[in-house]
Structure formats: structure tokens, C-alpha cells
């Protein structure tokens, strides 16, 4: 049994390697999200939480198209954050560019989306479907 290389472990913990992407006339380097980008990314993806919670672990083209159909504005904002591109530039690209950039952002930030975002989305779904407004259902009755 071999042990992972330290660099490979760090790459896994950081979310994944960077990806160089030729998008339109621009070369883009997608790297893992920074702490300062977590809040804006979560805010951008808030309307998408329930859909992300039910997606399979490995997203396919149909899943991405489904998300774009329902949440185009939120995803375009998230792409701009994750790919660090301007919205005006993204708006002028062919349709495949945002889809490819979104796939790259997901790939590089797999840890963020799978281990952090999906559990939050699942918890929100459970709260909404169960009618609870708190994450814990074991609390005692409220007193006046």
C-alpha cells in the first residue's frame, strides 16, 4: 500500500489543481476559491442550493444544463467569482464558454461544493420539507 505524496494531499485538501482554460479570446486560470470568495460564492449560489443538494456526485452535461435553465443569473455570477472574470466579458461569449468555465470551477473546487455546499443544501431541504426552521429537531418546546 503506497502513501500519497505530500503535494498530492495538499492539492486534495485545497480542492484540486488549477486548470488553464482557453475561453473565447482569453486565457483563464481557474484555481481553488479563496476565503474572501466563499461568502460571495455562497450568496450567488443560494438560489441553487436545493438543486445542488439533489445532484449526483459526478455532474454530467444534463445536470449543468438543468442548473443553467433554472438559475442562469446565479450561475453566471458564481462563474465570474470562481473564474475571476468580468461579467461584461462573460456576457459576450458563446454559450459553451460559461458552461465550460462552470465545469472547471466545479472541478477545481470539488471539496467546497461536495463537502461543504451539498451538506448545507441537504440540511436546508430537510428543514423545508419537514417544516422545521432550526437545524436541530431535538430542542424542547418553547415556553412563554
Backbone as a chain_set.jsonl record, in Angstrom:
{"seq": "XXXXXXXXXXXXXXXXXXXXXXXXXXXXXXXXXXXXXXXXXXXXXXXXXXXXXXXXXXXXXXXXXXXXXXXXXXXXXXXXXXXXXXXXXXXXXXXXXXXXXXXXXXXXXXXXXXXXXXXXXXXXXXXXXXXXXXXXXXXXXXXX", "coords": {"N": [[0.844, -1.186, 0.0], [0.673, 2.139, -0.946], [1.652, 5.365, 0.22], [0.13, 8.578, -0.069], [1.67, 11.236, -1.925], [2.989, 14.17, -0.33], [2.457, 16.619, -1.674], [0.315, 15.892, -3.312], [-1.609, 15.334, -1.383], [-1.976, 17.898, -0.274], [-2.986, 19.216, -2.507], [-5.425, 17.863, -2.791], [-6.675, 18.615, -0.373], [-6.865, 21.336, -0.78], [-8.743, 21.464, -2.721], [-8.325, 20.956, -5.39], [-6.325, 20.766, -8.396], [-5.116, 23.591, -10.31], [-6.7, 24.839, -13.292], [-5.957, 25.545, -16.591], [-7.591, 27.415, -18.954], [-8.695, 28.013, -22.181], [-10.729, 30.417, -23.03], [-12.933, 31.771, -25.144], [-11.391, 34.578, -26.407], [-9.59, 34.695, -24.441], [-7.242, 33.646, -21.995], [-7.752, 31.717, -19.197], [-7.135, 31.057, -15.811], [-8.183, 28.771, -13.598], [-8.408, 28.5, -10.198], [-8.442, 27.096, -6.846], [-11.067, 28.361, -4.717], [-10.687, 31.332, -2.765], [-10.648, 32.374, 0.674], [-11.877, 34.896, 0.928], [-13.645, 34.767, -1.162], [-15.581, 32.911, -0.541], [-17.956, 33.787, 0.863], [-19.233, 35.59, -1.061], [-19.562, 33.629, -3.105], [-21.242, 31.731, -1.883], [-23.483, 33.369, -1.473], [-24.144, 33.956, -4.131], [-24.853, 31.424, -5.024], [-27.009, 30.735, -3.471], [-29.784, 30.605, -4.432], [-29.567, 28.243, -5.8], [-29.117, 26.181, -4.115], [-30.98, 24.056, -3.385], [-31.17, 22.543, -5.736], [-28.494, 21.75, -6.101], [-28.204, 20.085, -3.933], [-29.521, 17.761, -4.698], [-28.18, 16.745, -6.843], [-26.184, 14.296, -8.545], [-23.035, 12.831, -7.392], [-21.063, 12.983, -9.41], [-21.204, 15.323, -11.769], [-22.945, 15.642, -14.829], [-23.312, 16.676, -18.268], [-26.083, 17.106, -18.681], [-26.975, 17.715, -16.083], [-25.714, 20.143, -15.624], [-26.853, 21.721, -17.643], [-29.501, 21.658, -16.746], [-29.22, 23.123, -14.339], [-28.445, 25.633, -15.408], [-30.723, 26.241, -16.853], [-32.611, 26.74, -14.881], [-31.354, 28.552, -13.119], [-29.807, 30.689, -14.285], [-28.785, 33.39, -13.938], [-27.744, 33.352, -11.298], [-25.781, 31.37, -11.581], [-24.109, 32.484, -13.537], [-23.097, 34.65, -12.123], [-21.736, 33.226, -10.116], [-19.829, 31.934, -11.7], [-18.3, 34.101, -12.574], [-17.154, 34.849, -10.144], [-15.782, 32.459, -9.376], [-14.13, 31.934, -11.597], [-12.895, 34.26, -11.83], [-13.482, 36.347, -13.673], [-14.744, 39.118, -15.577], [-18.161, 40.147, -15.623], [-19.182, 41.502, -17.854], [-17.428, 40.69, -19.884], [-17.952, 37.904, -19.883], [-20.645, 37.856, -20.657], [-20.477, 38.393, -23.367], [-19.564, 36.12, -24.604], [-19.615, 32.96, -26.444], [-22.124, 30.389, -25.975], [-20.979, 28.007, -24.985], [-18.776, 28.749, -23.461], [-19.43, 29.811, -20.762], [-20.544, 27.439, -19.729], [-18.401, 25.607, -19.87], [-16.548, 26.96, -18.244], [-17.947, 26.903, -15.812], [-17.979, 24.138, -15.318], [-15.216, 23.766, -14.99], [-14.722, 25.383, -12.719], [-16.261, 23.978, -10.837], [-14.862, 21.539, -10.87], [-12.234, 22.205, -9.963], [-12.84, 23.17, -7.459], [-13.964, 21.07, -6.049], [-13.977, 19.992, -3.408], [-15.072, 22.106, -1.891], [-17.664, 22.308, -3.034], [-18.74, 19.677, -2.794], [-18.236, 18.719, -0.138], [-18.853, 20.808, 1.544], [-20.89, 22.542, 0.52], [-22.999, 20.833, -0.451], [-23.86, 19.363, 1.911], [-24.954, 21.511, 3.392], [-27.0, 22.306, 1.659], [-28.532, 19.963, 1.678], [-29.341, 19.928, 4.353], [-30.87, 22.254, 4.418], [-32.917, 21.482, 2.655], [-34.076, 19.396, 4.136], [-35.0, 20.803, 6.336], [-36.875, 22.493, 5.119], [-38.693, 20.682, 3.962], [-39.545, 19.313, 6.189], [-40.696, 21.222, 7.689], [-39.421, 22.46, 9.757], [-37.675, 25.159, 11.287], [-35.278, 25.295, 12.443], [-31.946, 23.94, 12.696], [-31.775, 21.824, 14.459], [-33.801, 19.235, 15.594], [-34.224, 18.344, 18.084], [-34.738, 20.071, 20.119], [-36.364, 21.379, 23.01], [-39.852, 22.165, 23.847], [-41.066, 25.466, 23.211], [-41.303, 28.05, 25.629], [-43.527, 30.427, 27.146]], "CA": [[0.0, 0.0, 0.0], [1.506, 3.328, -1.033], [1.113, 6.554, 0.856], [0.077, 9.686, -1.025], [2.696, 12.265, -1.882], [2.502, 15.346, 0.411], [1.89, 17.621, -2.593], [-0.993, 15.399, -3.748], [-2.525, 15.527, -0.26], [-2.286, 19.324, -0.19], [-3.852, 19.534, -3.637], [-6.754, 17.35, -2.451], [-7.247, 19.452, 0.682], [-7.148, 22.661, -1.334], [-9.874, 21.378, -3.623], [-7.942, 20.405, -6.674], [-5.311, 21.525, -9.113], [-5.647, 24.666, -11.138], [-6.982, 24.473, -14.675], [-5.784, 26.585, -17.6], [-8.703, 27.28, -19.882], [-8.794, 28.993, -23.247], [-12.148, 30.763, -23.121], [-13.066, 32.882, -26.075], [-10.07, 35.106, -26.782], [-8.917, 34.928, -23.169], [-6.716, 32.504, -21.258], [-8.217, 31.827, -17.823], [-6.585, 30.057, -14.885], [-9.121, 28.513, -12.514], [-7.743, 27.986, -9.005], [-9.409, 26.954, -5.745], [-11.606, 29.591, -4.138], [-10.028, 31.932, -1.606], [-11.567, 32.632, 1.788], [-12.649, 36.111, 0.639], [-14.632, 34.47, -2.198], [-16.595, 31.981, -0.042], [-19.211, 34.499, 1.124], [-19.891, 35.936, -2.323], [-19.951, 32.423, -3.837], [-22.429, 31.193, -1.212], [-24.608, 34.268, -1.775], [-24.517, 33.778, -5.536], [-25.444, 30.101, -5.229], [-28.135, 30.495, -2.57], [-30.979, 30.102, -5.115], [-29.281, 26.963, -6.436], [-28.854, 25.197, -3.062], [-31.816, 22.855, -3.405], [-30.805, 21.727, -6.893], [-27.184, 21.15, -5.873], [-28.372, 19.028, -2.948], [-30.041, 16.531, -5.283], [-27.367, 16.331, -7.98], [-25.278, 13.186, -8.26], [-21.669, 13.228, -7.065], [-20.384, 13.348, -10.644], [-22.136, 16.062, -12.619], [-22.857, 15.418, -16.264], [-23.772, 17.829, -19.041], [-27.506, 17.328, -18.439], [-27.121, 18.369, -14.79], [-25.291, 21.532, -15.776], [-27.893, 22.382, -18.44], [-30.638, 21.818, -15.828], [-28.938, 24.247, -13.448], [-28.477, 26.87, -16.182], [-32.112, 26.513, -17.225], [-33.343, 27.251, -13.717], [-30.64, 29.542, -12.302], [-28.761, 31.267, -15.136], [-28.165, 34.583, -13.345], [-26.95, 32.944, -10.135], [-24.608, 30.634, -12.045], [-23.199, 33.412, -14.211], [-22.417, 35.377, -11.048], [-20.805, 32.286, -9.492], [-18.733, 31.72, -12.645], [-17.445, 35.287, -12.511], [-16.397, 34.762, -8.894], [-14.89, 31.305, -9.392], [-13.157, 32.018, -12.694], [-12.302, 35.598, -11.706], [-13.661, 37.068, -14.93], [-15.748, 40.18, -15.505], [-19.46, 39.76, -16.173], [-19.325, 42.072, -19.205], [-16.7, 39.801, -20.786], [-18.664, 36.634, -19.954], [-21.882, 38.058, -21.41], [-20.185, 38.476, -24.799], [-19.001, 34.851, -25.081], [-20.509, 31.93, -26.966], [-22.77, 29.661, -24.877], [-20.151, 26.952, -24.403], [-17.768, 29.299, -22.557], [-19.83, 29.735, -19.349], [-20.742, 26.042, -19.323], [-17.073, 25.035, -19.639], [-15.966, 27.604, -17.064], [-18.648, 26.382, -14.644], [-17.453, 22.784, -15.085], [-13.86, 23.912, -14.461], [-14.823, 25.897, -11.348], [-16.709, 22.837, -10.021], [-13.796, 20.548, -10.794], [-11.139, 22.699, -9.124], [-13.344, 23.416, -6.105], [-14.785, 19.908, -5.695], [-14.106, 19.879, -1.954], [-16.015, 23.136, -1.444], [-19.018, 22.006, -3.479], [-19.238, 18.382, -2.321], [-18.149, 18.507, 1.308], [-19.367, 21.92, 2.317], [-22.129, 23.083, -0.013], [-24.054, 19.822, -0.522], [-24.49, 19.122, 3.215], [-25.789, 22.667, 3.741], [-28.196, 22.216, 0.83], [-29.338, 18.851, 2.184], [-29.939, 20.354, 5.618], [-31.933, 23.204, 4.072], [-34.028, 20.707, 2.096], [-34.728, 18.674, 5.229], [-35.715, 21.79, 7.148], [-38.021, 22.984, 4.37], [-39.685, 19.63, 3.777], [-40.06, 18.907, 7.493], [-41.372, 22.352, 8.307], [-38.631, 22.997, 10.852], [-36.902, 26.343, 10.943], [-33.978, 25.231, 13.115], [-31.237, 22.756, 12.274], [-31.916, 20.735, 15.431], [-35.194, 18.911, 15.891], [-34.27, 17.772, 19.414], [-34.925, 21.093, 21.131], [-37.603, 21.258, 23.775], [-40.907, 23.095, 23.455], [-40.868, 26.863, 23.597], [-42.135, 28.492, 26.753], [-43.857, 31.847, 27.042]], "C": [[0.883, 1.24, 0.0], [0.83, 4.497, -0.333], [1.135, 7.69, -0.141], [1.244, 10.653, -0.838], [2.151, 13.47, -1.111], [1.874, 16.398, -0.505], [0.509, 17.202, -3.069], [-2.018, 15.575, -2.644], [-2.938, 16.994, -0.141], [-3.221, 19.747, -1.31], [-5.269, 19.073, -3.352], [-7.418, 18.234, -1.418], [-7.641, 20.819, 0.154], [-8.301, 22.632, -2.319], [-9.522, 20.815, -4.97], [-6.897, 21.268, -7.334], [-5.947, 22.677, -9.875], [-5.852, 24.145, -12.556], [-6.758, 25.702, -15.544], [-6.856, 26.37, -18.647], [-8.647, 28.394, -20.912], [-10.264, 29.28, -23.479], [-12.312, 31.976, -24.012], [-11.679, 33.308, -26.522], [-9.182, 35.26, -25.564], [-8.435, 33.619, -22.555], [-7.091, 32.713, -19.788], [-7.59, 30.715, -17.0], [-7.549, 29.941, -13.716], [-8.339, 27.893, -11.361], [-8.785, 27.832, -7.897], [-9.831, 28.309, -5.189], [-10.773, 30.039, -2.949], [-11.083, 32.206, -0.538], [-12.454, 33.841, 1.485], [-13.732, 35.875, -0.41], [-15.743, 33.548, -1.711], [-17.941, 32.66, 0.169], [-19.929, 34.889, -0.159], [-20.345, 34.715, -3.123], [-21.204, 31.823, -3.207], [-23.653, 32.055, -1.499], [-25.087, 34.084, -3.208], [-25.266, 32.472, -5.739], [-26.639, 29.812, -4.334], [-29.388, 30.005, -3.289], [-30.806, 28.706, -5.705], [-29.157, 25.835, -5.4], [-29.696, 23.936, -3.181], [-31.487, 21.96, -4.593], [-29.449, 21.05, -6.703], [-27.309, 19.99, -4.9], [-28.859, 17.721, -3.538], [-29.234, 16.057, -6.489], [-26.483, 15.151, -7.596], [-23.87, 13.691, -7.976], [-20.891, 13.667, -8.299], [-21.397, 14.032, -11.557], [-21.884, 15.724, -14.078], [-23.45, 16.633, -16.964], [-25.241, 18.139, -18.782], [-27.77, 18.028, -17.122], [-26.786, 19.853, -14.898], [-26.324, 22.313, -16.575], [-29.123, 22.633, -17.569], [-30.419, 23.017, -14.905], [-29.007, 25.578, -14.198], [-29.899, 27.241, -16.573], [-32.853, 27.183, -16.081], [-32.684, 28.437, -13.026], [-29.528, 30.245, -13.078], [-28.05, 32.445, -14.474], [-27.264, 34.222, -12.168], [-25.672, 32.24, -10.577], [-23.612, 31.537, -12.757], [-22.43, 34.241, -13.185], [-21.376, 34.481, -10.387], [-19.604, 32.019, -10.398], [-17.765, 32.899, -12.594], [-16.581, 35.274, -11.254], [-15.348, 33.656, -8.989], [-13.82, 31.346, -10.46], [-12.43, 33.357, -12.697], [-12.289, 36.33, -13.052], [-14.755, 38.12, -14.729], [-17.041, 39.713, -16.17], [-19.647, 40.29, -17.587], [-18.605, 41.189, -20.227], [-17.475, 38.498, -20.98], [-19.932, 36.747, -20.795], [-21.672, 38.072, -22.918], [-19.661, 37.171, -25.397], [-20.075, 33.953, -25.687], [-21.027, 31.113, -25.78], [-21.897, 28.59, -24.237], [-19.143, 27.479, -23.383], [-18.24, 29.276, -21.105], [-20.041, 28.301, -18.865], [-19.397, 25.394, -19.013], [-16.411, 25.649, -18.411], [-16.621, 27.091, -15.786], [-18.136, 24.983, -14.299], [-16.044, 22.849, -14.5], [-13.876, 24.403, -13.016], [-15.277, 24.777, -10.409], [-15.585, 21.84, -9.812], [-12.694, 20.975, -9.827], [-11.58, 22.854, -7.669], [-14.244, 22.284, -5.612], [-15.007, 19.8, -4.194], [-15.137, 20.872, -1.424], [-17.446, 22.749, -1.804], [-19.568, 20.708, -2.884], [-19.27, 18.267, -0.809], [-18.747, 19.627, 2.123], [-20.74, 22.382, 1.834], [-23.261, 22.062, -0.031], [-24.662, 19.505, 0.84], [-25.378, 20.28, 3.672], [-27.088, 22.616, 2.958], [-29.106, 21.104, 1.319], [-30.035, 19.221, 3.481], [-31.08, 21.341, 5.357], [-33.146, 22.479, 3.509], [-34.789, 19.999, 3.201], [-35.551, 19.628, 6.083], [-36.977, 22.25, 6.431], [-39.1, 21.915, 4.224], [-40.293, 19.179, 5.095], [-40.781, 20.021, 8.218], [-40.6, 22.967, 9.455], [-37.886, 24.228, 10.388], [-35.582, 26.353, 11.677], [-33.291, 23.941, 12.705], [-31.408, 21.569, 13.225], [-33.382, 20.488, 15.731], [-35.325, 18.361, 17.296], [-34.485, 18.815, 20.492], [-36.28, 20.926, 21.792], [-38.638, 22.262, 23.325], [-40.608, 24.499, 23.962], [-41.804, 27.208, 24.746], [-42.375, 29.981, 26.644], [-43.372, 32.589, 28.241]], "O": [[1.753, 1.377, 0.86], [-0.396, 4.601, -0.299], [2.042, 7.774, -0.97], [1.733, 10.853, 0.274], [0.963, 13.772, -1.223], [0.865, 17.003, -0.146], [-0.378, 18.043, -3.217], [-3.167, 15.924, -2.915], [-4.113, 17.297, 0.068], [-4.138, 20.539, -1.096], [-6.222, 19.799, -3.632], [-8.593, 18.574, -1.556], [-8.637, 21.395, 0.59], [-8.79, 23.689, -2.716], [-10.384, 20.238, -5.633], [-6.617, 22.378, -6.88], [-7.163, 22.725, -10.058], [-5.257, 23.147, -12.962], [-7.301, 26.772, -15.269], [-7.011, 25.266, -19.169], [-8.563, 29.572, -20.564], [-10.97, 28.46, -24.066], [-11.879, 33.077, -23.67], [-10.884, 32.481, -26.967], [-8.128, 35.891, -25.642], [-9.137, 32.609, -22.593], [-6.787, 33.754, -19.206], [-7.522, 29.568, -17.441], [-7.718, 30.882, -12.94], [-7.68, 26.868, -11.538], [-9.885, 28.375, -7.998], [-9.061, 29.27, -5.19], [-10.222, 29.216, -2.218], [-12.277, 32.26, -0.836], [-13.654, 33.81, 1.758], [-14.645, 36.689, -0.542], [-16.758, 33.408, -2.394], [-18.964, 32.158, -0.298], [-21.102, 34.56, -0.336], [-21.401, 34.754, -3.754], [-22.132, 31.445, -3.922], [-24.74, 31.53, -1.741], [-26.289, 34.059, -3.47], [-26.205, 32.409, -6.532], [-27.228, 28.735, -4.432], [-30.019, 29.063, -2.809], [-31.787, 28.059, -6.07], [-29.097, 24.663, -5.77], [-29.153, 22.835, -3.084], [-31.522, 20.736, -4.467], [-29.273, 19.899, -7.102], [-26.585, 19.003, -5.029], [-28.637, 16.665, -2.946], [-29.588, 15.047, -7.097], [-26.08, 15.028, -6.44], [-23.544, 14.839, -8.278], [-20.131, 14.633, -8.234], [-22.328, 13.399, -12.053], [-20.742, 15.544, -14.499], [-24.023, 17.512, -16.321], [-25.614, 19.307, -18.675], [-28.684, 18.848, -17.032], [-27.478, 20.704, -14.341], [-26.642, 23.45, -16.225], [-29.725, 23.705, -17.644], [-31.323, 23.829, -14.711], [-29.565, 26.548, -13.684], [-30.244, 28.421, -16.62], [-33.642, 28.101, -16.305], [-33.373, 29.248, -12.408], [-28.415, 30.378, -12.57], [-26.82, 32.483, -14.458], [-26.148, 34.73, -12.057], [-24.602, 32.48, -10.018], [-22.402, 31.374, -12.599], [-21.241, 34.504, -13.365], [-20.256, 34.921, -10.125], [-18.48, 31.892, -9.912], [-16.549, 32.709, -12.573], [-15.408, 35.647, -11.3], [-14.17, 33.885, -8.716], [-12.715, 30.845, -10.252], [-11.483, 33.567, -13.454], [-11.267, 36.846, -13.503], [-15.581, 38.011, -13.822], [-17.013, 38.976, -17.156], [-20.213, 39.599, -18.434], [-19.123, 40.966, -21.322], [-17.638, 38.036, -22.11], [-20.256, 35.837, -21.558], [-22.604, 37.789, -23.671], [-19.344, 37.127, -26.586], [-21.271, 34.153, -25.476], [-20.435, 31.141, -24.702], [-22.062, 28.295, -23.053], [-18.698, 26.723, -22.519], [-17.51, 28.76, -20.259], [-19.746, 27.987, -17.712], [-19.263, 24.705, -18.002], [-15.782, 24.94, -17.624], [-15.939, 26.866, -14.786], [-17.888, 24.677, -13.133], [-15.711, 22.069, -13.608], [-13.127, 23.897, -12.18], [-14.743, 24.638, -9.309], [-15.381, 21.351, -8.701], [-12.272, 20.194, -8.974], [-10.774, 22.687, -6.753], [-15.178, 22.517, -4.845], [-16.128, 19.539, -3.757], [-15.979, 20.516, -0.6], [-18.344, 22.853, -0.968], [-20.739, 20.649, -2.509], [-20.246, 17.763, -0.253], [-19.113, 19.423, 3.28], [-21.647, 22.59, 2.64], [-24.385, 22.396, 0.343], [-25.884, 19.385, 0.933], [-26.431, 20.059, 4.27], [-28.16, 22.853, 3.514], [-30.324, 21.278, 1.37], [-31.195, 18.866, 3.687], [-32.128, 21.27, 5.998], [-34.281, 22.818, 3.843], [-36.02, 20.001, 3.205], [-36.661, 19.301, 6.501], [-38.031, 22.386, 7.052], [-40.288, 22.212, 4.348], [-41.431, 18.713, 5.124], [-41.409, 19.79, 9.25], [-41.082, 23.914, 10.075], [-37.506, 24.327, 9.222], [-34.825, 27.316, 11.559], [-33.958, 22.954, 12.397], [-31.202, 20.424, 12.821], [-34.12, 21.41, 16.078], [-36.416, 17.947, 17.689], [-34.422, 18.487, 21.676], [-37.218, 20.396, 21.198], [-38.34, 23.128, 22.503], [-39.98, 24.684, 25.004], [-42.934, 26.725, 24.824], [-41.54, 30.717, 26.118], [-43.559, 33.803, 28.333]]}, "num_chains": 1, "name": "protein.A"}
